[in-house]
Amino acid sequence: MNNNATPVESLFQKAEDYGRTTIELFKLNAIDKSANIFSSLAAQLTIIIIATLFILIVSIGVAFWIGDLLGKTYYGFFVVAGVYALVGLLLYIFRRQWIKEPVNNSIISHLQQ
């Protein structure tokens, strides 16, 4: 800062510095929140992928087992498909309570931190 500056010029310089600092702080807070949200989503996506693979393999095993019990292998796959159809129907009916609201609340809570 220039020592020959008038008090008004000094005030304007400080206001400009404050504005720049405020904008930089806003940018850094936005980056921090975005990184937090994306890292949480990446972790959840990884867990979902692993759980999906687990469920897929177990489903195939259960389908073969039920098919053995019923005498025809494809009967087991029909039974497992029926269970998944029922689960899908329940998810569709309760999608707002079980999926939409928890996801919204999670995103909002991450943004408020």
Biopython code that builds the backbone (N, CA, C, O; Angstrom):
import numpy as np
from Bio.PDB.StructureBuilder import StructureBuilder

atoms = [
    (1, "MET", "N", (0.845, -1.170, 0.000)),
    (1, "MET", "CA", (0.000, 0.000, 0.000)),
    (1, "MET", "C", (0.889, 1.232, 0.000)),
    (1, "MET", "O", (1.960, 1.227, 0.608)),
    (2, "ASN", "N", (0.464, 2.258, -0.660)),
    (2, "ASN", "CA", (1.220, 3.498, -0.807)),
    (2, "ASN", "C", (1.046, 4.366, 0.436)),
    (2, "ASN", "O", (-0.078, 4.571, 0.896)),
    (3, "ASN", "N", (2.150, 4.876, 0.983)),
    (3, "ASN", "CA", (2.081, 5.720, 2.184)),
    (3, "ASN", "C", (1.504, 7.092, 1.888)),
    (3, "ASN", "O", (1.021, 7.756, 2.806)),
    (4, "ASN", "N", (1.535, 7.539, 0.646)),
    (4, "ASN", "CA", (1.028, 8.858, 0.260)),
    (4, "ASN", "C", (-0.467, 8.821, -0.013)),
    (4, "ASN", "O", (-1.034, 9.844, -0.396)),
    (5, "ALA", "N", (-1.116, 7.705, 0.164)),
    (5, "ALA", "CA", (-2.528, 7.557, -0.165)),
    (5, "ALA", "C", (-3.381, 8.315, 0.840)),
    (5, "ALA", "O", (-3.051, 8.396, 2.023)),
    (6, "THR", "N", (-4.473, 8.862, 0.353)),
    (6, "THR", "CA", (-5.409, 9.559, 1.225)),
    (6, "THR", "C", (-6.233, 8.528, 1.978)),
    (6, "THR", "O", (-6.264, 7.362, 1.585)),
    (7, "PRO", "N", (-6.905, 8.934, 3.057)),
    (7, "PRO", "CA", (-7.723, 7.979, 3.811)),
    (7, "PRO", "C", (-8.817, 7.329, 2.956)),
    (7, "PRO", "O", (-9.148, 6.162, 3.165)),
    (8, "VAL", "N", (-9.371, 8.058, 2.013)),
    (8, "VAL", "CA", (-10.422, 7.503, 1.153)),
    (8, "VAL", "C", (-9.827, 6.430, 0.243)),
    (8, "VAL", "O", (-10.426, 5.369, 0.065)),
    (9, "GLU", "N", (-8.660, 6.697, -0.331)),
    (9, "GLU", "CA", (-8.000, 5.704, -1.184)),
    (9, "GLU", "C", (-7.630, 4.468, -0.379)),
    (9, "GLU", "O", (-7.760, 3.342, -0.857)),
    (10, "SER", "N", (-7.169, 4.688, 0.840)),
    (10, "SER", "CA", (-6.832, 3.574, 1.720)),
    (10, "SER", "C", (-8.066, 2.734, 2.024)),
    (10, "SER", "O", (-8.004, 1.505, 2.040)),
    (11, "LEU", "N", (-9.187, 3.410, 2.265)),
    (11, "LEU", "CA", (-10.448, 2.711, 2.541)),
    (11, "LEU", "C", (-10.886, 1.881, 1.334)),
    (11, "LEU", "O", (-11.295, 0.729, 1.479)),
    (12, "PHE", "N", (-10.795, 2.478, 0.141)),
    (12, "PHE", "CA", (-11.162, 1.746, -1.074)),
    (12, "PHE", "C", (-10.253, 0.540, -1.292)),
    (12, "PHE", "O", (-10.713, -0.522, -1.711)),
    (13, "GLN", "N", (-8.960, 0.706, -1.007)),
    (13, "GLN", "CA", (-8.015, -0.404, -1.169)),
    (13, "GLN", "C", (-8.359, -1.539, -0.205)),
    (13, "GLN", "O", (-8.333, -2.710, -0.585)),
    (14, "LYS", "N", (-8.680, -1.195, 1.032)),
    (14, "LYS", "CA", (-9.045, -2.227, 2.016)),
    (14, "LYS", "C", (-10.353, -2.910, 1.630)),
    (14, "LYS", "O", (-10.486, -4.124, 1.786)),
    (15, "ALA", "N", (-11.319, -2.143, 1.127)),
    (15, "ALA", "CA", (-12.591, -2.735, 0.686)),
    (15, "ALA", "C", (-12.357, -3.679, -0.488)),
    (15, "ALA", "O", (-12.970, -4.744, -0.563)),
    (16, "GLU", "N", (-11.477, -3.293, -1.401)),
    (16, "GLU", "CA", (-11.159, -4.153, -2.544)),
    (16, "GLU", "C", (-10.479, -5.438, -2.077)),
    (16, "GLU", "O", (-10.805, -6.527, -2.552)),
    (17, "ASP", "N", (-9.540, -5.309, -1.154)),
    (17, "ASP", "CA", (-8.877, -6.495, -0.600)),
    (17, "ASP", "C", (-9.875, -7.397, 0.114)),
    (17, "ASP", "O", (-9.814, -8.619, -0.017)),
    (18, "TYR", "N", (-10.789, -6.802, 0.864)),
    (18, "TYR", "CA", (-11.815, -7.575, 1.568)),
    (18, "TYR", "C", (-12.706, -8.308, 0.569)),
    (18, "TYR", "O", (-13.030, -9.478, 0.775)),
    (19, "GLY", "N", (-13.101, -7.645, -0.496)),
    (19, "GLY", "CA", (-13.940, -8.264, -1.522)),
    (19, "GLY", "C", (-13.244, -9.442, -2.181)),
    (19, "GLY", "O", (-13.847, -10.496, -2.382)),
    (20, "ARG", "N", (-11.965, -9.261, -2.519)),
    (20, "ARG", "CA", (-11.208, -10.357, -3.128)),
    (20, "ARG", "C", (-11.086, -11.545, -2.169)),
    (20, "ARG", "O", (-11.242, -12.699, -2.567)),
    (21, "THR", "N", (-10.808, -11.241, -0.911)),
    (21, "THR", "CA", (-10.673, -12.305, 0.084)),
    (21, "THR", "C", (-11.994, -13.039, 0.281)),
    (21, "THR", "O", (-12.014, -14.263, 0.414)),
    (22, "THR", "N", (-13.098, -12.293, 0.301)),
    (22, "THR", "CA", (-14.416, -12.908, 0.468)),
    (22, "THR", "C", (-14.744, -13.822, -0.708)),
    (22, "THR", "O", (-15.263, -14.922, -0.520)),
    (23, "ILE", "N", (-14.441, -13.366, -1.915)),
    (23, "ILE", "CA", (-14.699, -14.189, -3.107)),
    (23, "ILE", "C", (-13.838, -15.442, -3.077)),
    (23, "ILE", "O", (-14.318, -16.532, -3.388)),
    (24, "GLU", "N", (-12.568, -15.298, -2.704)),
    (24, "GLU", "CA", (-11.672, -16.452, -2.624)),
    (24, "GLU", "C", (-12.162, -17.448, -1.573)),
    (24, "GLU", "O", (-12.125, -18.658, -1.797)),
    (25, "LEU", "N", (-12.624, -16.938, -0.423)),
    (25, "LEU", "CA", (-13.159, -17.808, 0.626)),
    (25, "LEU", "C", (-14.404, -18.540, 0.137)),
    (25, "LEU", "O", (-14.568, -19.727, 0.417)),
    (26, "PHE", "N", (-15.277, -17.853, -0.585)),
    (26, "PHE", "CA", (-16.473, -18.488, -1.138)),
    (26, "PHE", "C", (-16.095, -19.600, -2.107)),
    (26, "PHE", "O", (-16.689, -20.678, -2.076)),
    (27, "LYS", "N", (-15.105, -19.345, -2.974)),
    (27, "LYS", "CA", (-14.649, -20.360, -3.927)),
    (27, "LYS", "C", (-14.104, -21.589, -3.190)),
    (27, "LYS", "O", (-14.422, -22.726, -3.537)),
    (28, "LEU", "N", (-13.279, -21.340, -2.169)),
    (28, "LEU", "CA", (-12.686, -22.458, -1.435)),
    (28, "LEU", "C", (-13.743, -23.262, -0.685)),
    (28, "LEU", "O", (-13.655, -24.489, -0.625)),
    (29, "ASN", "N", (-14.738, -22.591, -0.114)),
    (29, "ASN", "CA", (-15.828, -23.309, 0.569)),
    (29, "ASN", "C", (-16.633, -24.138, -0.424)),
    (29, "ASN", "O", (-17.026, -25.264, -0.117)),
    (30, "ALA", "N", (-16.882, -23.588, -1.615)),
    (30, "ALA", "CA", (-17.623, -24.329, -2.635)),
    (30, "ALA", "C", (-16.834, -25.555, -3.093)),
    (30, "ALA", "O", (-17.404, -26.629, -3.284)),
    (31, "ILE", "N", (-15.531, -25.394, -3.266)),
    (31, "ILE", "CA", (-14.689, -26.519, -3.670)),
    (31, "ILE", "C", (-14.683, -27.589, -2.585)),
    (31, "ILE", "O", (-14.765, -28.780, -2.886)),
    (32, "ASP", "N", (-14.586, -27.171, -1.329)),
    (32, "ASP", "CA", (-14.571, -28.121, -0.215)),
    (32, "ASP", "C", (-15.883, -28.910, -0.144)),
    (32, "ASP", "O", (-15.874, -30.130, 0.024)),
    (33, "LYS", "N", (-17.001, -28.207, -0.273)),
    (33, "LYS", "CA", (-18.290, -28.900, -0.217)),
    (33, "LYS", "C", (-18.480, -29.829, -1.407)),
    (33, "LYS", "O", (-18.996, -30.936, -1.256)),
    (34, "SER", "N", (-18.070, -29.388, -2.582)),
    (34, "SER", "CA", (-18.190, -30.230, -3.776)),
    (34, "SER", "C", (-17.330, -31.477, -3.648)),
    (34, "SER", "O", (-17.769, -32.578, -3.979)),
    (35, "ALA", "N", (-16.109, -31.304, -3.171)),
    (35, "ALA", "CA", (-15.227, -32.456, -2.996)),
    (35, "ALA", "C", (-15.799, -33.420, -1.967)),
    (35, "ALA", "O", (-15.706, -34.635, -2.137)),
    (36, "ASN", "N", (-16.387, -32.893, -0.910)),
    (36, "ASN", "CA", (-16.993, -33.740, 0.117)),
    (36, "ASN", "C", (-18.159, -34.542, -0.460)),
    (36, "ASN", "O", (-18.280, -35.739, -0.198)),
    (37, "ILE", "N", (-19.002, -33.895, -1.231)),
    (37, "ILE", "CA", (-20.157, -34.578, -1.830)),
    (37, "ILE", "C", (-19.689, -35.648, -2.822)),
    (37, "ILE", "O", (-20.179, -36.777, -2.792)),
    (38, "PHE", "N", (-18.752, -35.301, -3.691)),
    (38, "PHE", "CA", (-18.303, -36.260, -4.700)),
    (38, "PHE", "C", (-17.552, -37.430, -4.079)),
    (38, "PHE", "O", (-17.673, -38.560, -4.551)),
    (39, "SER", "N", (-16.780, -37.175, -3.028)),
    (39, "SER", "CA", (-16.080, -38.297, -2.386)),
    (39, "SER", "C", (-17.074, -39.213, -1.680)),
    (39, "SER", "O", (-16.903, -40.432, -1.682)),
    (40, "SER", "N", (-18.106, -38.636, -1.078)),
    (40, "SER", "CA", (-19.146, -39.461, -0.453)),
    (40, "SER", "C", (-19.874, -40.288, -1.502)),
    (40, "SER", "O", (-20.142, -41.471, -1.290)),
    (41, "LEU", "N", (-20.193, -39.669, -2.631)),
    (41, "LEU", "CA", (-20.872, -40.401, -3.710)),
    (41, "LEU", "C", (-19.986, -41.508, -4.263)),
    (41, "LEU", "O", (-20.474, -42.596, -4.570)),
    (42, "ALA", "N", (-18.694, -41.246, -4.394)),
    (42, "ALA", "CA", (-17.775, -42.270, -4.903)),
    (42, "ALA", "C", (-17.697, -43.452, -3.944)),
    (42, "ALA", "O", (-17.688, -44.605, -4.375)),
    (43, "ALA", "N", (-17.640, -43.171, -2.648)),
    (43, "ALA", "CA", (-17.599, -44.249, -1.656)),
    (43, "ALA", "C", (-18.893, -45.055, -1.687)),
    (43, "ALA", "O", (-18.866, -46.285, -1.644)),
    (44, "GLN", "N", (-20.020, -44.360, -1.763)),
    (44, "GLN", "CA", (-21.301, -45.054, -1.799)),
    (44, "GLN", "C", (-21.447, -45.855, -3.084)),
    (44, "GLN", "O", (-21.994, -46.958, -3.064)),
    (45, "LEU", "N", (-20.966, -45.320, -4.201)),
    (45, "LEU", "CA", (-21.041, -46.039, -5.469)),
    (45, "LEU", "C", (-20.199, -47.312, -5.428)),
    (45, "LEU", "O", (-20.609, -48.348, -5.949)),
    (46, "THR", "N", (-19.029, -47.233, -4.813)),
    (46, "THR", "CA", (-18.184, -48.420, -4.669)),
    (46, "THR", "C", (-18.890, -49.495, -3.848)),
    (46, "THR", "O", (-18.881, -50.669, -4.218)),
    (47, "ILE", "N", (-19.493, -49.100, -2.753)),
    (47, "ILE", "CA", (-20.222, -50.046, -1.902)),
    (47, "ILE", "C", (-21.400, -50.642, -2.665)),
    (47, "ILE", "O", (-21.669, -51.839, -2.558)),
    (48, "ILE", "N", (-22.098, -49.817, -3.430)),
    (48, "ILE", "CA", (-23.246, -50.307, -4.202)),
    (48, "ILE", "C", (-22.794, -51.324, -5.251)),
    (48, "ILE", "O", (-23.459, -52.341, -5.449)),
    (49, "ILE", "N", (-21.685, -51.064, -5.914)),
    (49, "ILE", "CA", (-21.185, -52.006, -6.928)),
    (49, "ILE", "C", (-20.817, -53.339, -6.295)),
    (49, "ILE", "O", (-21.164, -54.394, -6.825)),
    (50, "ILE", "N", (-20.119, -53.301, -5.169)),
    (50, "ILE", "CA", (-19.728, -54.542, -4.494)),
    (50, "ILE", "C", (-20.962, -55.292, -4.001)),
    (50, "ILE", "O", (-21.042, -56.513, -4.138)),
    (51, "ALA", "N", (-21.924, -54.568, -3.429)),
    (51, "ALA", "CA", (-23.152, -55.210, -2.948)),
    (51, "ALA", "C", (-23.937, -55.817, -4.117)),
    (51, "ALA", "O", (-24.512, -56.897, -3.986)),
    (52, "THR", "N", (-23.957, -55.124, -5.252)),
    (52, "THR", "CA", (-24.667, -55.640, -6.427)),
    (52, "THR", "C", (-24.030, -56.935, -6.927)),
    (52, "THR", "O", (-24.734, -57.892, -7.250)),
    (53, "LEU", "N", (-22.713, -56.962, -6.990)),
    (53, "LEU", "CA", (-22.037, -58.191, -7.410)),
    (53, "LEU", "C", (-22.321, -59.337, -6.433)),
    (53, "LEU", "O", (-22.552, -60.472, -6.849)),
    (54, "PHE", "N", (-22.302, -59.034, -5.144)),
    (54, "PHE", "CA", (-22.602, -60.048, -4.134)),
    (54, "PHE", "C", (-24.018, -60.584, -4.315)),
    (54, "PHE", "O", (-24.233, -61.796, -4.314)),
    (55, "ILE", "N", (-24.972, -59.686, -4.468)),
    (55, "ILE", "CA", (-26.373, -60.093, -4.627)),
    (55, "ILE", "C", (-26.550, -60.903, -5.909)),
    (55, "ILE", "O", (-27.301, -61.878, -5.930)),
    (56, "LEU", "N", (-25.865, -60.505, -6.971)),
    (56, "LEU", "CA", (-25.965, -61.236, -8.239)),
    (56, "LEU", "C", (-25.477, -62.674, -8.095)),
    (56, "LEU", "O", (-26.141, -63.611, -8.537)),
    (57, "ILE", "N", (-24.326, -62.836, -7.481)),
    (57, "ILE", "CA", (-23.769, -64.184, -7.325)),
    (57, "ILE", "C", (-24.633, -65.029, -6.393)),
    (57, "ILE", "O", (-24.879, -66.204, -6.667)),
    (58, "VAL", "N", (-25.087, -64.439, -5.306)),
    (58, "VAL", "CA", (-25.959, -65.182, -4.383)),
    (58, "VAL", "C", (-27.276, -65.533, -5.075)),
    (58, "VAL", "O", (-27.805, -66.627, -4.878)),
    (59, "SER", "N", (-27.801, -64.624, -5.872)),
    (59, "SER", "CA", (-29.056, -64.893, -6.587)),
    (59, "SER", "C", (-28.918, -66.069, -7.541)),
    (59, "SER", "O", (-29.815, -66.907, -7.633)),
    (60, "ILE", "N", (-27.810, -66.132, -8.244)),
    (60, "ILE", "CA", (-27.596, -67.259, -9.158)),
    (60, "ILE", "C", (-27.525, -68.564, -8.375)),
    (60, "ILE", "O", (-28.107, -69.573, -8.774)),
    (61, "GLY", "N", (-26.807, -68.532, -7.258)),
    (61, "GLY", "CA", (-26.722, -69.729, -6.423)),
    (61, "GLY", "C", (-28.069, -70.153, -5.878)),
    (61, "GLY", "O", (-28.405, -71.337, -5.890)),
    (62, "VAL", "N", (-28.846, -69.189, -5.398)),
    (62, "VAL", "CA", (-30.179, -69.501, -4.863)),
    (62, "VAL", "C", (-31.086, -70.023, -5.971)),
    (62, "VAL", "O", (-31.873, -70.944, -5.751)),
    (63, "ALA", "N", (-30.976, -69.436, -7.163)),
    (63, "ALA", "CA", (-31.804, -69.897, -8.284)),
    (63, "ALA", "C", (-31.492, -71.354, -8.637)),
    (63, "ALA", "O", (-32.401, -72.149, -8.876)),
    (64, "PHE", "N", (-30.196, -71.697, -8.669)),
    (64, "PHE", "CA", (-29.845, -73.083, -8.927)),
    (64, "PHE", "C", (-30.331, -74.007, -7.815)),
    (64, "PHE", "O", (-30.810, -75.107, -8.091)),
    (65, "TRP", "N", (-30.216, -73.578, -6.581)),
    (65, "TRP", "CA", (-30.639, -74.382, -5.437)),
    (65, "TRP", "C", (-32.155, -74.614, -5.465)),
    (65, "TRP", "O", (-32.623, -75.739, -5.292)),
    (66, "ILE", "N", (-32.922, -73.525, -5.688)),
    (66, "ILE", "CA", (-34.382, -73.674, -5.764)),
    (66, "ILE", "C", (-34.756, -74.535, -6.971)),
    (66, "ILE", "O", (-35.675, -75.349, -6.897)),
    (67, "GLY", "N", (-34.045, -74.352, -8.075)),
    (67, "GLY", "CA", (-34.296, -75.175, -9.257)),
    (67, "GLY", "C", (-34.053, -76.643, -8.990)),
    (67, "GLY", "O", (-34.793, -77.496, -9.480)),
    (68, "ASP", "N", (-33.018, -76.947, -8.215)),
    (68, "ASP", "CA", (-32.760, -78.338, -7.818)),
    (68, "ASP", "C", (-33.899, -78.880, -6.980)),
    (68, "ASP", "O", (-34.326, -80.020, -7.162)),
    (69, "LEU", "N", (-34.393, -78.061, -6.058)),
    (69, "LEU", "CA", (-35.491, -78.505, -5.188)),
    (69, "LEU", "C", (-36.777, -78.720, -5.979)),
    (69, "LEU", "O", (-37.548, -79.631, -5.678)),
    (70, "LEU", "N", (-37.009, -77.883, -6.988)),
    (70, "LEU", "CA", (-38.248, -77.983, -7.766)),
    (70, "LEU", "C", (-38.133, -78.949, -8.944)),
    (70, "LEU", "O", (-39.139, -79.269, -9.577)),
    (71, "GLY", "N", (-36.948, -79.408, -9.240)),
    (71, "GLY", "CA", (-36.797, -80.399, -10.297)),
    (71, "GLY", "C", (-36.369, -79.839, -11.631)),
    (71, "GLY", "O", (-35.849, -80.595, -12.452)),
    (72, "LYS", "N", (-36.553, -78.585, -11.894)),
    (72, "LYS", "CA", (-36.138, -77.942, -13.148)),
    (72, "LYS", "C", (-35.344, -76.683, -12.786)),
    (72, "LYS", "O", (-35.802, -75.865, -11.988)),
    (73, "THR", "N", (-34.185, -76.536, -13.361)),
    (73, "THR", "CA", (-33.318, -75.411, -13.019)),
    (73, "THR", "C", (-33.972, -74.066, -13.304)),
    (73, "THR", "O", (-33.851, -73.128, -12.516)),
    (74, "TYR", "N", (-34.662, -73.978, -14.429)),
    (74, "TYR", "CA", (-35.241, -72.687, -14.793)),
    (74, "TYR", "C", (-36.365, -72.265, -13.848)),
    (74, "TYR", "O", (-36.664, -71.073, -13.766)),
    (75, "TYR", "N", (-37.000, -73.198, -13.132)),
    (75, "TYR", "CA", (-37.998, -72.820, -12.126)),
    (75, "TYR", "C", (-37.366, -71.944, -11.040)),
    (75, "TYR", "O", (-37.970, -70.976, -10.578)),
    (76, "GLY", "N", (-36.166, -72.296, -10.650)),
    (76, "GLY", "CA", (-35.465, -71.513, -9.644)),
    (76, "GLY", "C", (-35.223, -70.086, -10.112)),
    (76, "GLY", "O", (-35.357, -69.140, -9.335)),
    (77, "PHE", "N", (-34.869, -69.932, -11.382)),
    (77, "PHE", "CA", (-34.650, -68.578, -11.907)),
    (77, "PHE", "C", (-35.962, -67.797, -11.983)),
    (77, "PHE", "O", (-35.977, -66.585, -11.765)),
    (78, "PHE", "N", (-37.065, -68.491, -12.292)),
    (78, "PHE", "CA", (-38.363, -67.816, -12.295)),
    (78, "PHE", "C", (-38.740, -67.351, -10.893)),
    (78, "PHE", "O", (-39.259, -66.247, -10.727)),
    (79, "VAL", "N", (-38.487, -68.169, -9.896)),
    (79, "VAL", "CA", (-38.808, -67.798, -8.513)),
    (79, "VAL", "C", (-37.971, -66.593, -8.078)),
    (79, "VAL", "O", (-38.496, -65.648, -7.489)),
    (80, "VAL", "N", (-36.685, -66.631, -8.368)),
    (80, "VAL", "CA", (-35.815, -65.509, -7.993)),
    (80, "VAL", "C", (-36.236, -64.241, -8.747)),
    (80, "VAL", "O", (-36.257, -63.156, -8.166)),
    (81, "ALA", "N", (-36.566, -64.370, -10.020)),
    (81, "ALA", "CA", (-37.037, -63.215, -10.791)),
    (81, "ALA", "C", (-38.329, -62.659, -10.202)),
    (81, "ALA", "O", (-38.519, -61.444, -10.154)),
    (82, "GLY", "N", (-39.219, -63.547, -9.752)),
    (82, "GLY", "CA", (-40.455, -63.095, -9.115)),
    (82, "GLY", "C", (-40.182, -62.326, -7.827)),
    (82, "GLY", "O", (-40.837, -61.323, -7.546)),
    (83, "VAL", "N", (-39.220, -62.798, -7.053)),
    (83, "VAL", "CA", (-38.856, -62.074, -5.819)),
    (83, "VAL", "C", (-38.321, -60.693, -6.171)),
    (83, "VAL", "O", (-38.671, -59.705, -5.525)),
    (84, "TYR", "N", (-37.470, -60.621, -7.201)),
    (84, "TYR", "CA", (-36.950, -59.314, -7.606)),
    (84, "TYR", "C", (-38.046, -58.421, -8.164)),
    (84, "TYR", "O", (-38.006, -57.208, -7.958)),
    (85, "ALA", "N", (-39.011, -58.977, -8.856)),
    (85, "ALA", "CA", (-40.141, -58.186, -9.347)),
    (85, "ALA", "C", (-40.931, -57.612, -8.176)),
    (85, "ALA", "O", (-41.351, -56.455, -8.215)),
    (86, "LEU", "N", (-41.133, -58.419, -7.133)),
    (86, "LEU", "CA", (-41.837, -57.944, -5.946)),
    (86, "LEU", "C", (-41.048, -56.832, -5.250)),
    (86, "LEU", "O", (-41.620, -55.819, -4.846)),
    (87, "VAL", "N", (-39.745, -57.022, -5.114)),
    (87, "VAL", "CA", (-38.893, -55.993, -4.500)),
    (87, "VAL", "C", (-38.917, -54.715, -5.343)),
    (87, "VAL", "O", (-38.995, -53.613, -4.800)),
    (88, "GLY", "N", (-38.849, -54.863, -6.666)),
    (88, "GLY", "CA", (-38.917, -53.707, -7.557)),
    (88, "GLY", "C", (-40.231, -52.962, -7.428)),
    (88, "GLY", "O", (-40.256, -51.731, -7.435)),
    (89, "LEU", "N", (-41.320, -53.701, -7.311)),
    (89, "LEU", "CA", (-42.630, -53.078, -7.128)),
    (89, "LEU", "C", (-42.692, -52.313, -5.811)),
    (89, "LEU", "O", (-43.207, -51.196, -5.763)),
    (90, "LEU", "N", (-42.172, -52.908, -4.749)),
    (90, "LEU", "CA", (-42.148, -52.217, -3.457)),
    (90, "LEU", "C", (-41.286, -50.960, -3.512)),
    (90, "LEU", "O", (-41.655, -49.924, -2.959)),
    (91, "LEU", "N", (-40.139, -51.055, -4.180)),
    (91, "LEU", "CA", (-39.285, -49.877, -4.330)),
    (91, "LEU", "C", (-39.985, -48.782, -5.133)),
    (91, "LEU", "O", (-39.853, -47.597, -4.828)),
    (92, "TYR", "N", (-40.723, -49.186, -6.151)),
    (92, "TYR", "CA", (-41.452, -48.201, -6.938)),
    (92, "TYR", "C", (-42.539, -47.529, -6.107)),
    (92, "TYR", "O", (-42.716, -46.313, -6.188)),
    (93, "ILE", "N", (-43.252, -48.288, -5.326)),
    (93, "ILE", "CA", (-44.337, -47.732, -4.512)),
    (93, "ILE", "C", (-43.792, -46.794, -3.435)),
    (93, "ILE", "O", (-44.353, -45.724, -3.198)),
    (94, "PHE", "N", (-42.701, -47.194, -2.784)),
    (94, "PHE", "CA", (-42.158, -46.413, -1.673)),
    (94, "PHE", "C", (-40.903, -45.635, -2.062)),
    (94, "PHE", "O", (-40.081, -45.318, -1.202)),
    (95, "ARG", "N", (-40.749, -45.327, -3.347)),
    (95, "ARG", "CA", (-39.527, -44.672, -3.809)),
    (95, "ARG", "C", (-39.299, -43.318, -3.150)),
    (95, "ARG", "O", (-38.151, -42.959, -2.885)),
    (96, "ARG", "N", (-40.334, -42.570, -2.883)),
    (96, "ARG", "CA", (-40.179, -41.246, -2.262)),
    (96, "ARG", "C", (-39.641, -41.383, -0.839)),
    (96, "ARG", "O", (-38.725, -40.656, -0.455)),
    (97, "GLN", "N", (-40.197, -42.301, -0.057)),
    (97, "GLN", "CA", (-39.793, -42.467, 1.340)),
    (97, "GLN", "C", (-38.437, -43.151, 1.465)),
    (97, "GLN", "O", (-37.637, -42.781, 2.325)),
    (98, "TRP", "N", (-38.170, -44.131, 0.629)),
    (98, "TRP", "CA", (-36.970, -44.958, 0.802)),
    (98, "TRP", "C", (-35.765, -44.449, 0.025)),
    (98, "TRP", "O", (-34.627, -44.721, 0.408)),
    (99, "ILE", "N", (-35.997, -43.712, -1.065)),
    (99, "ILE", "CA", (-34.874, -43.299, -1.903)),
    (99, "ILE", "C", (-34.759, -41.770, -1.991)),
    (99, "ILE", "O", (-33.721, -41.203, -1.650)),
    (100, "LYS", "N", (-35.825, -41.110, -2.448)),
    (100, "LYS", "CA", (-35.743, -39.677, -2.741)),
    (100, "LYS", "C", (-35.444, -38.844, -1.500)),
    (100, "LYS", "O", (-34.506, -38.046, -1.505)),
    (101, "GLU", "N", (-36.220, -39.014, -0.450)),
    (101, "GLU", "CA", (-36.027, -38.200, 0.749)),
    (101, "GLU", "C", (-34.683, -38.449, 1.434)),
    (101, "GLU", "O", (-34.030, -37.480, 1.821)),
    (102, "PRO", "N", (-34.233, -39.702, 1.604)),
    (102, "PRO", "CA", (-32.906, -39.891, 2.217)),
    (102, "PRO", "C", (-31.767, -39.293, 1.388)),
    (102, "PRO", "O", (-30.822, -38.736, 1.946)),
    (103, "VAL", "N", (-31.853, -39.405, 0.057)),
    (103, "VAL", "CA", (-30.804, -38.828, -0.788)),
    (103, "VAL", "C", (-30.823, -37.307, -0.687)),
    (103, "VAL", "O", (-29.772, -36.679, -0.557)),
    (104, "ASN", "N", (-32.015, -36.712, -0.747)),
    (104, "ASN", "CA", (-32.125, -35.262, -0.594)),
    (104, "ASN", "C", (-31.568, -34.804, 0.746)),
    (104, "ASN", "O", (-30.813, -33.834, 0.811)),
    (105, "ASN", "N", (-31.938, -35.500, 1.812)),
    (105, "ASN", "CA", (-31.460, -35.122, 3.143)),
    (105, "ASN", "C", (-29.950, -35.260, 3.257)),
    (105, "ASN", "O", (-29.299, -34.436, 3.900)),
    (106, "SER", "N", (-29.395, -36.283, 2.645)),
    (106, "SER", "CA", (-27.950, -36.478, 2.689)),
    (106, "SER", "C", (-27.225, -35.354, 1.965)),
    (106, "SER", "O", (-26.229, -34.835, 2.470)),
    (107, "ILE", "N", (-27.709, -34.972, 0.792)),
    (107, "ILE", "CA", (-27.077, -33.894, 0.043)),
    (107, "ILE", "C", (-27.200, -32.578, 0.795)),
    (107, "ILE", "O", (-26.232, -31.822, 0.876)),
    (108, "ILE", "N", (-28.369, -32.292, 1.345)),
    (108, "ILE", "CA", (-28.571, -31.062, 2.102)),
    (108, "ILE", "C", (-27.674, -31.007, 3.322)),
    (108, "ILE", "O", (-27.099, -29.960, 3.618)),
    (109, "SER", "N", (-27.543, -32.116, 4.034)),
    (109, "SER", "CA", (-26.686, -32.124, 5.224)),
    (109, "SER", "C", (-25.225, -31.914, 4.851)),
    (109, "SER", "O", (-24.490, -31.264, 5.595)),
    (110, "HIS", "N", (-24.789, -32.455, 3.707)),
    (110, "HIS", "CA", (-23.409, -32.221, 3.257)),
    (110, "HIS", "C", (-23.212, -30.769, 2.866)),
    (110, "HIS", "O", (-22.145, -30.208, 3.114)),
    (111, "LEU", "N", (-24.215, -30.149, 2.260)),
    (111, "LEU", "CA", (-24.080, -28.750, 1.839)),
    (111, "LEU", "C", (-24.096, -27.795, 3.028)),
    (111, "LEU", "O", (-23.519, -26.710, 2.951)),
    (112, "GLN", "N", (-24.748, -28.180, 4.128)),
    (112, "GLN", "CA", (-24.834, -27.293, 5.289)),
    (112, "GLN", "C", (-23.612, -27.344, 6.170)),
    (112, "GLN", "O", (-23.456, -26.492, 7.045)),
    (113, "GLN", "N", (-22.744, -28.305, 5.972)),
    (113, "GLN", "CA", (-21.553, -28.419, 6.832)),
    (113, "GLN", "C", (-20.567, -27.337, 6.513)),
    (113, "GLN", "O", (-19.504, -27.269, 7.131)),
]
sb = StructureBuilder()
sb.init_structure("model")
sb.init_model(0)
sb.init_chain("A")
sb.init_seg("    ")
for serial, (resi, resn, name, xyz) in enumerate(atoms, 1):
    if name == "N":
        sb.init_residue(resn, " ", resi, " ")
    sb.init_atom(name, np.array(xyz, "f"), 0.0, 1.0, " ", f" {name:<3s}", serial, name[0])
structure = sb.get_structure()
